[in-house]
Amino acid sequence: MKKRSLLSSVLGIVIPLVIIVLMCYCQSNAEVETKSDPMANKKIGVLMVNHGSRSETWRNALLALETSVKDSILKSGVVKGTKTAFMEYNEPSIATRLKEFDKEGYTDVIIIPIFLTVSPHSFDDIPTIIGQKENPESMEALKLEKIERYTPKAKTYLTPLLDFTDMLEKNILRRFQAISKDASKEGLVMMAYGDVTYVKEWSELLTKVGNYVSKNTGMTDFSYGWCGHIAHYNPDSTTVAINRVLKKKEVAVVIPVLVAHDEMFQIKIIGDGIGKIKNDKDKVIYKPDAILPDANVEKWVISAAADQLNKIISESKPAL
């Protein structure tokens, strides 16, 4: 009995000591591992942000974009999740998605704006929504439009816009060639959303695209117009842009420079503008499509996520 009692006493002392030693060992190993791998404590997500639209067709195209790129973004194992947010009109909003990332314990969120070029949305509104800026005009506009601002616990990173690559040039070229019948007799008409604040940048972008299509097709004349903010949703801008081309060419090939298909823009505004052209059936070639779907856009999203991820990894490495 005494032996058993002694054994029990010894075990009662030894076992807790062993447990403490093991816990210290594991903790020490974890600290070493964390120091050798600074990414061990990070949980990184990717948020694709778009404008938002009342059109279900438009929204579905952006959700489909996330579905197409998700596996490629996640396959490295470093990025743990992807989401899509709509800046206005719809849920899930940017604030909603960032709250979800916080709730799920994400430490870093790479935000990819699916916008063509600079605008108050991309330059002021989104940074203000996520707490990177406090632009007074944006803050007031967001309040009026009832768009929630939310500064997440996670660190946020904004990637460059679509026009930082040649993606748009290739997209418009492909779509022009798909419906063109005789480029020597045709002129290109690009119809974009536009923005009054950045009309110079938009004009430079479309001129660059027009020159690219001309160089690769033999098409010699192009023009552009606005179906959104600059034209105040007026179809007359489409009519003017088409007539500008028809002064020199027999046929105008109209291409919407819009991220996705929205019935109000492709059918109502651009379509009504085409309808004002005399003999439009013979004079205008038009397909109410959009930039999406496009494999090059998918590659751009994957590349944008990877580039920012590499920067995060590089910045996380301890200085030598």
RODO-2510 file (C-alpha; in nm, 4 decimals, decimal comma):
residues 320
     n   res          X          Y          Z
     1     m     0,0000     0,0000     0,0000
     2     k     0,2875     0,2320     0,0908
     3     k     0,4572     0,1580    -0,2428
     4     r     0,1419     0,2409    -0,4326
     5     s     0,0971     0,5577    -0,2321
     6     l     0,4585     0,6592    -0,3008
     7     l     0,4191     0,5799    -0,6726
     8     s     0,1023     0,7860    -0,6885
     9     s     0,2775     1,0774    -0,5206
    10     v     0,5706     1,0593    -0,7612
    11     l     0,3425     1,0395    -1,0627
    12     g     0,1396     1,3266    -0,9231
    13     i     0,4525     1,5395    -0,9337
    14     v     0,6176     1,4050    -1,2507
    15     i     0,3172     1,4098    -1,4842
    16     p     0,2368     1,7805    -1,4295
    17     l     0,6075     1,8596    -1,4752
    18     v     0,6140     1,6658    -1,8033
    19     i     0,3040     1,8503    -1,9229
    20     i     0,4596     2,1872    -1,8337
    21     v     0,7848     2,0956    -2,0130
    22     l     0,5937     1,9848    -2,3232
    23     m     0,3856     2,3030    -2,3224
    24     c     0,6985     2,5157    -2,2922
    25     y     0,8626     2,3157    -2,5711
    26     c     0,5629     2,3564    -2,8004
    27     q     0,5402     2,7265    -2,7204
    28     s     0,9106     2,7687    -2,7858
    29     n     0,8808     2,5837    -3,1159
    30     a     0,5803     2,7954    -3,2116
    31     e     0,7769     3,1133    -3,1373
    32     v     1,0702     2,9902    -3,3458
    33     e     0,8359     2,8927    -3,6280
    34     t     0,6659     3,2319    -3,6173
    35     k     1,0012     3,4096    -3,6292
    36     s     1,1191     3,1953    -3,9215
    37     d     0,7833     3,2318    -4,0974
    38     p     0,6353     3,5783    -4,0339
    39     m     0,3343     3,4795    -4,2478
    40     a     0,2328     3,2163    -3,9928
    41     n     0,0198     3,4675    -3,8021
    42     k    -0,1382     3,6156    -4,1134
    43     k    -0,4729     3,5302    -4,2695
    44     i    -0,5080     3,7010    -4,6065
    45     g    -0,8251     3,7540    -4,8085
    46     v    -0,9058     3,9020    -5,1498
    47     l    -1,2032     4,1333    -5,2032
    48     m    -1,3141     4,2167    -5,5584
    49     v    -1,4990     4,5495    -5,5562
    50     n    -1,7199     4,6705    -5,8393
    51     h    -1,9563     4,9619    -5,8920
    52     g    -2,2832     4,7791    -5,8365
    53     s    -2,5931     4,7924    -6,0564
    54     r    -2,9680     4,7503    -6,0449
    55     s    -2,9278     4,5007    -6,3297
    56     e    -2,9151     4,1371    -6,2192
    57     t    -2,7343     4,0496    -6,5441
    58     w    -2,4627     4,2981    -6,4549
    59     r    -2,4250     4,1708    -6,0989
    60     n    -2,4129     3,8070    -6,2095
    61     a    -2,1230     3,8844    -6,4447
    62     l    -1,9167     4,0170    -6,1535
    63     l    -2,0068     3,7225    -5,9314
    64     a    -1,9107     3,4895    -6,2165
    65     l    -1,5728     3,6657    -6,2371
    66     e    -1,5005     3,5754    -5,8752
    67     t    -1,6044     3,2150    -5,9365
    68     s    -1,3670     3,1969    -6,2346
    69     v    -1,0605     3,3243    -6,0490
    70     k    -1,1196     3,1837    -5,6999
    71     d    -0,9391     2,8502    -5,7359
    72     s    -0,6329     3,0113    -5,8955
    73     i    -0,6069     3,2714    -5,6188
    74     l    -0,6484     3,0139    -5,3414
    75     k    -0,4243     2,7408    -5,4807
    76     s    -0,1069     2,8878    -5,3296
    77     g    -0,2570     2,8276    -4,9868
    78     v    -0,1525     3,1728    -4,8634
    79     v    -0,4788     3,3477    -4,9516
    80     k    -0,7537     3,1882    -4,7447
    81     g    -1,0693     3,3371    -4,8974
    82     t    -1,2213     3,5540    -5,1708
    83     k    -1,5330     3,7702    -5,1740
    84     t    -1,7131     4,0169    -5,4032
    85     a    -1,8608     4,3502    -5,2927
    86     f    -2,0821     4,6071    -5,4654
    87     m    -1,9929     4,9692    -5,3961
    88     e    -2,3496     5,0954    -5,4284
    89     y    -2,7074     4,9874    -5,5040
    90     n    -2,6594     4,6331    -5,3745
    91     e    -2,5554     4,4071    -5,0924
    92     p    -2,3128     4,2697    -5,0026
    93     s    -2,1550     4,6144    -4,9734
    94     i    -1,7869     4,6851    -4,9118
    95     a    -1,8567     4,7474    -4,5419
    96     t    -2,0508     4,4218    -4,5127
    97     r    -1,7693     4,2190    -4,6653
    98     l    -1,4986     4,3833    -4,4542
    99     k    -1,6987     4,3112    -4,1392
   100     e    -1,7156     3,9477    -4,2499
   101     f    -1,3381     3,9365    -4,3006
   102     d    -1,2885     4,0820    -3,9509
   103     k    -1,5313     3,8345    -3,7959
   104     e    -1,3474     3,5485    -3,9673
   105     g    -1,0126     3,6629    -3,8263
   106     y    -0,8453     3,7947    -4,1404
   107     t    -0,5377     4,0106    -4,0809
   108     d    -0,4963     4,1457    -4,4354
   109     v    -0,7382     4,2112    -4,7219
   110     i    -0,6266     4,2738    -5,0811
   111     i    -0,8902     4,4894    -5,2516
   112     i    -0,9096     4,4675    -5,6312
   113     p    -1,1277     4,7423    -5,7864
   114     i    -1,2947     4,6128    -6,1037
   115     f    -1,3011     4,9619    -6,2565
   116     l    -1,1638     5,0677    -6,5948
   117     t    -0,9775     5,3852    -6,5044
   118     v    -0,9614     5,6661    -6,2525
   119     s    -1,2820     5,8192    -6,1199
   120     p    -1,4019     5,9641    -5,7886
   121     h    -1,5217     5,6114    -5,7063
   122     s    -1,1804     5,4505    -5,7414
   123     f    -0,9665     5,7466    -5,6290
   124     d    -1,1771     5,8889    -5,3439
   125     d    -1,4905     5,6900    -5,2575
   126     i    -1,3477     5,3401    -5,2069
   127     p    -1,0451     5,4613    -5,0043
   128     t    -1,2855     5,6702    -4,7937
   129     i    -1,5242     5,3772    -4,7419
   130     i    -1,2442     5,1530    -4,6129
   131     g    -1,0820     5,4193    -4,3936
   132     q    -0,7699     5,4859    -4,6007
   133     k    -0,8816     5,8452    -4,6736
   134     e    -1,1200     6,1007    -4,5287
   135     n    -1,2171     6,2959    -4,8374
   136     p    -1,4850     6,5500    -4,7274
   137     e    -1,6712     6,5464    -5,0584
   138     s    -1,6755     6,1675    -5,0692
   139     m    -1,7861     6,1472    -4,7062
   140     e    -2,0797     6,3753    -4,7783
   141     a    -2,1739     6,1919    -5,0989
   142     l    -2,1536     5,8536    -4,9273
   143     k    -2,3775     5,9809    -4,6477
   144     l    -2,6358     6,1083    -4,8967
   145     e    -2,6295     5,7785    -5,0861
   146     k    -2,6445     5,5849    -4,7575
   147     i    -2,3239     5,3980    -4,8333
   148     e    -2,1699     5,2720    -4,5095
   149     r    -1,8091     5,3457    -4,4232
   150     y    -1,6141     5,0869    -4,2268
   151     t    -1,2503     5,0791    -4,1224
   152     p    -1,1620     4,7121    -4,0709
   153     k    -0,9248     4,5653    -3,8162
   154     a    -0,7556     4,3919    -4,1077
   155     k    -0,4963     4,5890    -4,3008
   156     t    -0,6229     4,6795    -4,6497
   157     y    -0,4350     4,7120    -4,9787
   158     l    -0,5759     4,8628    -5,3002
   159     t    -0,4428     4,7263    -5,6307
   160     p    -0,4129     4,9256    -5,9587
   161     l    -0,7054     4,9598    -6,2013
   162     l    -0,7686     4,7766    -6,5281
   163     d    -0,6129     5,0415    -6,7521
   164     f    -0,2685     4,9766    -6,6041
   165     t    -0,2414     4,6887    -6,8531
   166     d    -0,3121     4,6348    -7,2244
   167     m    -0,6148     4,4248    -7,1330
   168     l    -0,8726     4,6792    -7,2552
   169     e    -0,6955     4,7238    -7,5901
   170     k    -0,7019     4,3498    -7,6539
   171     n    -1,0630     4,3240    -7,5395
   172     i    -1,1945     4,5941    -7,7740
   173     l    -0,9846     4,4571    -8,0622
   174     r    -1,1278     4,1089    -8,0129
   175     r    -1,4856     4,2331    -7,9978
   176     f    -1,4401     4,4602    -8,3016
   177     q    -1,2975     4,1764    -8,5083
   178     a    -1,5819     3,9454    -8,4024
   179     i    -1,8500     4,1636    -8,5665
   180     s    -1,6541     4,3586    -8,8293
   181     k    -1,7324     4,2772    -9,1943
   182     d    -1,4883     4,5016    -9,3803
   183     a    -1,2599     4,7142    -9,1658
   184     s    -1,1575     4,9330    -9,4588
   185     k    -1,5154     5,0628    -9,4854
   186     e    -1,5820     5,0826    -9,1125
   187     g    -1,5077     5,3159    -8,8259
   188     l    -1,4995     5,2230    -8,4582
   189     v    -1,7313     5,3937    -8,2073
   190     m    -1,6548     5,3293    -7,8397
   191     m    -1,9293     5,4085    -7,5893
   192     a    -1,8070     5,4438    -7,2311
   193     y    -1,9520     5,5435    -6,8969
   194     g    -1,7064     5,8283    -6,8456
   195     d    -1,6636     6,0750    -6,5631
   196     v    -1,6760     6,4553    -6,5716
   197     t    -1,3928     6,4919    -6,3189
   198     y    -1,1566     6,2707    -6,5164
   199     v    -1,2725     6,3311    -6,8750
   200     k    -0,9107     6,3937    -6,9837
   201     e    -0,7968     6,0540    -6,8518
   202     w    -1,0970     5,8766    -7,0054
   203     s    -1,0364     6,0453    -7,3422
   204     e    -0,6685     5,9495    -7,3378
   205     l    -0,7582     5,5888    -7,2549
   206     l    -1,0103     5,5573    -7,5394
   207     t    -0,7753     5,7269    -7,7866
   208     k    -0,5068     5,4762    -7,6917
   209     v    -0,7503     5,1878    -7,7443
   210     g    -0,8723     5,3288    -8,0779
   211     n    -0,5170     5,3607    -8,2078
   212     y    -0,4437     5,0023    -8,1026
   213     v    -0,7474     4,8659    -8,2895
   214     s    -0,6582     5,0754    -8,5932
   215     k    -0,3023     4,9450    -8,5962
   216     n    -0,4171     4,5825    -8,5817
   217     t    -0,7127     4,5893    -8,8240
   218     g    -0,6617     4,8510    -9,0908
   219     m    -0,9598     5,0471    -8,9542
   220     t    -0,8583     5,4120    -8,9935
   221     d    -1,1194     5,6188    -8,8118
   222     f    -1,2658     5,6004    -8,4645
   223     s    -1,4606     5,8119    -8,2189
   224     y    -1,6006     5,7747    -7,8708
   225     g    -1,8939     5,8982    -7,6686
   226     w    -2,0507     5,8701    -7,3258
   227     c    -2,3562     5,6857    -7,2037
   228     g    -2,3108     5,7600    -6,8328
   229     h    -2,2125     6,0520    -6,6109
   230     i    -2,0619     6,2779    -6,8778
   231     a    -2,3683     6,2408    -7,1023
   232     h    -2,6114     6,2344    -6,8071
   233     y    -2,7523     5,9056    -6,9388
   234     n    -2,8505     6,0711    -7,2679
   235     p    -2,8600     5,8638    -7,5918
   236     d    -2,7714     6,1711    -7,7994
   237     s    -2,4010     6,1279    -7,7201
   238     t    -2,4138     5,7885    -7,8939
   239     t    -2,5801     5,9423    -8,1991
   240     v    -2,3188     6,2207    -8,2194
   241     a    -2,0268     5,9769    -8,1913
   242     i    -2,1685     5,7526    -8,4656
   243     n    -2,2328     6,0440    -8,7025
   244     r    -1,8775     6,1615    -8,6487
   245     v    -1,7510     5,8308    -8,7913
   246     l    -2,0134     5,8141    -9,0675
   247     k    -1,8833     6,1406    -9,2125
   248     k    -1,5790     5,9433    -9,3271
   249     k    -1,6875     5,5802    -9,3321
   250     e    -1,9794     5,3811    -9,4683
   251     v    -2,0430     5,1849    -9,1497
   252     a    -1,9946     5,2434    -8,7767
   253     v    -1,9056     4,9503    -8,5504
   254     v    -2,0289     5,0366    -8,2003
   255     i    -1,8554     4,8736    -7,9015
   256     p    -1,9712     4,9339    -7,5400
   257     v    -1,6688     5,0033    -7,3182
   258     l    -1,8576     4,8853    -7,0112
   259     v    -1,7472     4,6256    -6,7567
   260     a    -2,0668     4,4192    -6,7755
   261     h    -2,4055     4,4157    -6,9475
   262     d    -2,6653     4,6493    -6,8011
   263     e    -2,9935     4,6719    -6,9904
   264     m    -3,0259     5,0456    -6,9207
   265     f    -2,6923     5,1226    -7,0857
   266     q    -2,6467     4,8655    -7,3631
   267     i    -3,0139     4,8460    -7,4681
   268     k    -3,1826     5,1687    -7,3648
   269     i    -2,9196     5,4443    -7,3853
   270     i    -2,6834     5,3128    -7,6555
   271     g    -2,9644     5,1339    -7,8394
   272     d    -3,1819     5,4457    -7,8496
   273     g    -2,8877     5,6509    -7,9745
   274     i    -2,8332     5,4039    -8,2596
   275     g    -3,2044     5,4178    -8,3393
   276     k    -3,1715     5,7885    -8,4195
   277     i    -2,9284     5,7174    -8,7049
   278     k    -3,0872     5,7262    -9,0501
   279     n    -3,0793     5,3767    -9,2058
   280     d    -2,9192     5,2460    -8,8849
   281     k    -2,9751     4,8835    -8,9914
   282     d    -2,7350     4,9355    -9,2814
   283     k    -2,5097     5,1958    -9,1249
   284     v    -2,4439     5,0525    -8,7803
   285     i    -2,3085     4,7200    -8,6593
   286     y    -2,3774     4,6688    -8,2915
   287     k    -2,3691     4,3887    -8,0388
   288     p    -2,4882     4,4885    -7,6875
   289     d    -2,2089     4,3015    -7,5120
   290     a    -1,9528     4,4064    -7,2495
   291     i    -1,5912     4,3630    -7,1432
   292     l    -1,6882     4,0599    -6,9335
   293     p    -1,6546     3,7714    -6,9731
   294     d    -1,2894     3,7882    -7,0708
   295     a    -1,0104     3,5431    -6,9893
   296     n    -0,7609     3,8323    -6,9875
   297     v    -0,9579     4,0092    -6,7154
   298     e    -0,9467     3,6893    -6,5116
   299     k    -0,5689     3,6714    -6,5599
   300     w    -0,5392     4,0361    -6,4590
   301     v    -0,7333     3,9779    -6,1342
   302     i    -0,5201     3,6728    -6,0495
   303     s    -0,2018     3,8659    -6,1296
   304     a    -0,3109     4,1713    -5,9265
   305     a    -0,3772     3,9501    -5,6241
   306     a    -0,0434     3,7704    -5,6650
   307     d     0,1552     4,0943    -5,7040
   308     q     0,0095     4,2429    -5,3866
   309     l     0,0518     3,9143    -5,2017
   310     n     0,4228     3,9113    -5,2909
   311     k     0,4558     4,2649    -5,1529
   312     i     0,2912     4,1578    -4,8256
   313     i     0,5259     3,8607    -4,7973
   314     s     0,8285     4,0768    -4,8744
   315     e     0,7284     4,3418    -4,6190
   316     s     0,6707     4,0711    -4,3561
   317     k     1,0259     3,9357    -4,3749
   318     p     1,2428     4,0489    -4,0829
   319     a     1,5178     4,2934    -4,1679
   320     l     1,8644     4,1375    -4,1791
***
